[in-house]
Amino acid sequence: MMAIFAGVGLAAACGFRVFLPLFVASLAANTGMEVDFLGSFNVEAVLGEHHWLGSTPVTIMLGVATAVEVASYYVPWIDNALDTIATPLAVGAGTLITGTLLPEFMGDGSFKWATAMIAGGGTAGVVQGASVIARGTSSATTGGVGNPAVSTAELGGSVLTASLAVLVPVLAGLLVLVCSTSSSKLSSGISVAGPRPGGKSGSWPVRVIATPAHRHRLLPGMRAKRLLFGAVRWPER
């Protein structure tokens, strides 16, 4: 059970940064770190036949990849470009890290990896989707000036979640559950107040636009009543 919590926690962290959680897991396995808090957990022991993840060459390569990825997200507009490939990579990384940590009794066949794809890949995809919305909205509303703050928040979220996943897997699992529940509540019932067609005021159903190319849809006098991760919502047409 601890391995499952750790896997899902690391998968969620992959939604913020693809390589950082893999590096954290690899480093923990490489150093043989064992934690005995709210349950004993050792990444190296859990990896089993996937022990290659904790090898020194893999740890070094993941460390370099992490440094490059983190730095790239602080370059204006490149961060938005990275999001186009980060989503499938995050899903793949979430699936991989969850699959490598799943208990041995699940075997190494299609059932195990299907479970990893749903639990790990799905979690990473949800988190990455929220990140795309936040960064796209920041680019649309601040011209990219606010993007470094978004990148810093994502980096902090990835470090926190990945660290909890290898140090206190139970807390990481609970954190992912709480965040997922909060995201679902925030994403429901959001509307925009402003001028309706014909000059009338009020609220109406809306959809999210998360790219700078849609800034022209903002109507004069329109204001968001509530935001999802800073996302601006535009009227349907």
C-alpha positions as CSV (number, residue, x, y, z in Angstrom):
1,M,0.0,0.0,0.0
2,M,2.9,2.4,0.8
3,A,4.3,1.7,-2.7
4,I,1.0,2.6,-4.3
5,F,0.7,5.9,-2.3
6,A,4.3,6.7,-3.4
7,G,3.7,5.9,-7.0
8,V,0.5,8.1,-7.2
9,G,2.3,10.9,-5.4
10,L,5.3,10.8,-7.7
11,A,2.9,10.6,-10.7
12,A,1.1,13.8,-9.5
13,A,4.5,15.5,-9.2
14,C,5.2,14.5,-12.8
15,G,2.2,16.7,-13.8
16,F,4.2,19.7,-12.6
17,R,7.6,18.7,-13.8
18,V,8.3,15.5,-15.8
19,F,11.8,14.6,-14.8
20,L,12.1,16.0,-11.2
21,P,10.0,13.2,-9.6
22,L,11.9,10.5,-11.5
23,F,15.1,12.1,-10.3
24,V,13.9,12.1,-6.7
25,A,12.9,8.5,-6.9
26,S,16.1,7.5,-8.6
27,L,18.2,9.4,-6.1
28,A,16.3,7.8,-3.2
29,A,16.9,4.3,-4.7
30,N,20.6,5.1,-5.5
31,T,21.3,6.1,-1.9
32,G,19.4,3.3,-0.4
33,M,17.3,5.7,1.6
34,E,14.8,4.0,4.0
35,V,12.1,5.9,5.9
36,D,10.2,4.5,8.9
37,F,7.5,7.2,9.5
38,L,3.8,6.2,9.3
39,G,5.1,3.0,7.8
40,S,8.4,1.7,6.6
41,F,9.3,2.4,2.9
42,N,12.4,1.9,0.9
43,V,12.3,2.8,-2.8
44,E,15.3,0.6,-3.7
45,A,13.6,-2.5,-2.2
46,V,10.2,-1.7,-3.9
47,L,11.7,-1.3,-7.4
48,G,12.6,-5.0,-7.6
49,E,13.4,-5.9,-11.2
50,H,13.2,-2.2,-12.1
51,H,16.3,-1.5,-10.0
52,W,17.9,0.1,-13.0
53,L,16.0,3.3,-12.1
54,G,18.4,3.6,-9.1
55,S,21.6,3.1,-11.0
56,T,24.2,5.9,-10.9
57,P,24.2,6.6,-14.7
58,V,20.4,6.9,-14.7
59,T,20.4,9.1,-11.6
60,I,22.9,11.4,-13.3
61,M,21.0,11.6,-16.5
62,L,17.8,12.4,-14.8
63,G,19.5,15.0,-12.7
64,V,20.8,16.8,-15.9
65,A,17.4,16.5,-17.5
66,T,15.7,17.9,-14.4
67,A,18.0,20.9,-14.4
68,V,17.4,21.6,-18.1
69,E,13.7,21.3,-17.7
70,V,13.5,23.6,-14.7
71,A,15.6,26.3,-16.4
72,S,13.6,26.1,-19.6
73,Y,10.4,27.0,-17.9
74,Y,11.8,30.4,-16.9
75,V,12.4,31.3,-20.6
76,P,9.5,33.4,-21.9
77,W,7.2,31.7,-24.4
78,I,9.4,28.6,-24.5
79,D,7.5,27.6,-21.4
80,N,4.2,27.6,-23.3
81,A,5.9,25.7,-26.2
82,L,7.1,23.0,-23.7
83,D,3.5,22.5,-22.6
84,T,2.6,21.0,-26.0
85,I,5.0,18.1,-25.4
86,A,4.9,18.1,-21.6
87,T,1.4,16.7,-21.3
88,P,2.1,13.3,-23.1
89,L,5.5,13.1,-21.4
90,A,3.9,13.7,-18.0
91,V,1.3,11.0,-18.6
92,G,4.1,8.6,-19.7
93,A,6.3,9.5,-16.8
94,G,3.4,9.1,-14.3
95,T,2.6,5.7,-15.8
96,L,6.2,4.6,-15.7
97,I,7.0,5.6,-12.1
98,T,3.7,4.2,-10.8
99,G,4.2,0.9,-12.7
100,T,7.7,0.4,-11.3
101,L,6.5,0.9,-7.7
102,L,3.4,-1.3,-7.9
103,P,3.5,-4.5,-5.7
104,E,5.1,-7.6,-7.3
105,F,1.9,-9.6,-6.7
106,M,0.4,-7.7,-9.6
107,G,2.9,-9.3,-11.9
108,D,4.5,-7.4,-14.8
109,G,1.8,-7.9,-17.4
110,S,-1.0,-5.8,-19.0
111,F,-3.1,-5.6,-15.7
112,K,-0.2,-4.0,-13.9
113,W,0.5,-1.4,-16.6
114,A,-3.1,-0.7,-17.3
115,T,-3.5,0.1,-13.6
116,A,-0.4,2.3,-13.7
117,M,-1.8,4.1,-16.7
118,I,-5.1,4.8,-15.0
119,A,-3.8,5.7,-11.5
120,G,-0.4,7.2,-12.4
121,G,-0.9,8.5,-16.0
122,G,-4.4,9.8,-15.2
123,T,-3.2,11.7,-12.1
124,A,-0.3,13.2,-14.0
125,G,-2.5,14.3,-16.8
126,V,-5.0,16.0,-14.5
127,V,-2.2,18.0,-12.8
128,Q,-0.5,18.9,-16.1
129,G,-3.8,20.0,-17.5
130,A,-4.3,22.5,-14.6
131,S,-0.7,23.7,-15.2
132,V,-1.4,24.4,-18.8
133,I,-4.5,26.4,-18.0
134,A,-2.6,28.4,-15.4
135,R,0.3,29.2,-17.6
136,G,-1.9,29.9,-20.7
137,T,-4.0,32.3,-18.6
138,S,-0.9,34.0,-17.2
139,S,0.4,34.5,-20.8
140,A,-2.9,35.9,-22.0
141,T,-3.5,38.3,-19.1
142,T,0.1,39.4,-18.3
143,G,1.9,39.0,-21.6
144,G,4.1,36.3,-20.0
145,V,5.3,38.6,-17.2
146,G,3.5,36.4,-14.6
147,N,4.8,33.1,-16.0
148,P,7.9,32.9,-13.8
149,A,5.6,33.0,-10.8
150,V,3.6,30.1,-12.2
151,S,6.7,28.2,-13.0
152,T,8.0,28.7,-9.4
153,A,4.7,27.5,-8.0
154,E,4.8,24.4,-10.2
155,L,8.4,23.7,-9.2
156,G,7.5,24.0,-5.6
157,G,4.5,21.7,-6.0
158,S,6.6,19.1,-7.8
159,V,9.4,19.2,-5.1
160,L,6.9,19.0,-2.3
161,T,4.8,16.2,-3.7
162,A,7.8,14.1,-4.8
163,S,9.6,14.6,-1.5
164,L,6.5,13.5,0.4
165,A,6.1,10.5,-1.9
166,V,9.4,9.1,-0.9
167,L,9.5,10.3,2.7
168,V,5.9,10.0,3.8
169,P,3.9,8.2,1.1
170,V,0.7,8.2,3.0
171,L,0.7,12.0,3.2
172,A,1.5,12.2,-0.5
173,G,-1.5,10.1,-1.3
174,L,-3.8,12.2,0.9
175,L,-2.5,15.4,-0.6
176,V,-3.2,14.1,-4.1
177,L,-6.7,13.1,-3.0
178,V,-7.5,16.5,-1.4
179,C,-6.1,18.4,-4.5
180,S,-8.1,16.3,-6.9
181,T,-11.3,16.9,-4.9
182,S,-10.7,20.6,-4.7
183,S,-10.0,20.8,-8.4
184,S,-13.3,19.1,-9.2
185,K,-15.2,21.5,-6.9
186,L,-13.5,24.6,-8.4
187,S,-14.2,23.5,-11.9
188,S,-17.9,23.4,-11.5
189,G,-20.4,26.2,-11.5
190,I,-18.0,28.9,-12.8
191,S,-19.5,31.7,-14.8
192,V,-18.6,35.1,-16.2
193,A,-20.3,38.4,-15.5
194,G,-20.4,41.1,-18.1
195,P,-22.3,42.4,-21.1
196,R,-24.4,39.9,-22.9
197,P,-25.1,40.2,-26.5
198,G,-27.7,43.0,-26.9
199,G,-26.2,45.0,-24.0
200,K,-27.7,43.0,-21.1
201,S,-25.7,42.2,-18.0
202,G,-25.6,38.9,-16.3
203,S,-23.9,35.5,-16.2
204,W,-23.9,32.8,-18.8
205,P,-22.2,29.4,-19.5
206,V,-18.6,29.8,-20.5
207,R,-15.6,27.8,-21.7
208,V,-11.9,28.1,-20.9
209,I,-9.5,29.6,-23.3
210,A,-5.9,29.1,-22.2
211,T,-3.8,30.5,-25.0
212,P,-2.8,34.1,-25.8
213,A,-4.3,33.7,-29.3
214,H,-7.8,34.1,-27.8
215,R,-7.2,37.4,-25.9
216,H,-9.4,39.2,-28.5
217,R,-12.4,37.4,-27.2
218,L,-12.4,39.5,-24.0
219,L,-15.3,41.9,-24.3
220,P,-15.2,45.5,-22.9
221,G,-16.4,45.5,-19.3
222,M,-16.4,41.8,-18.9
223,R,-15.0,40.5,-15.6
224,A,-14.6,37.0,-14.2
225,K,-16.7,36.2,-11.2
226,R,-14.5,33.3,-10.2
227,L,-11.3,31.9,-11.6
228,L,-10.0,28.3,-11.8
229,F,-6.2,28.4,-11.2
230,G,-6.3,31.9,-12.5
231,A,-8.1,30.9,-15.7
232,V,-10.1,33.5,-17.5
233,R,-13.3,32.3,-19.0
234,W,-14.9,33.7,-22.1
235,P,-18.5,33.6,-23.3
236,E,-19.7,30.9,-25.6
237,R,-20.6,32.0,-29.1
